[in-house]
C-alpha cells in the first residue's frame, strides 16, 4: 500500500484513463454516438442505421446481440421492457478529440 498521496493519485489516474479510453478497443464508451429506442420509431427506421428494426424474440438474447455495420457496432439492448440499439463508431468526434484526462493534485 502506498503511503504517498501522489502515488495513490497517479495510480487512480492511470486506472481512470484506461477505463475511459481503452475498454473494447475502438468501440469503447467514447465511440457511442447514439442510443435509439425502437418505441420512438414505429416505422422501424433508426437514424443513420440501415434496415428496418423491430422487437421480436427472446429478451435474454438482447445482451448478446451485436451487428456490424462497416466499422460501427450496433448493440441491441432491452431496458425496463423497451428495446433499443446503441451505435458505436470508432470515428466518433469524442474519440478523435480525446486527449486524456486533466487532473489536479
Secondary structure, DSSP 8 states (H G I E B T S, - for coil): ----HHHHHHHHHHHHHHHHHTTTGGGSGGGEEEEEEGGG-TT---TT--S-----S-GGGGGG-EEEETTEEEEEEEETTEEEEEEE-TT-HHHHH--------
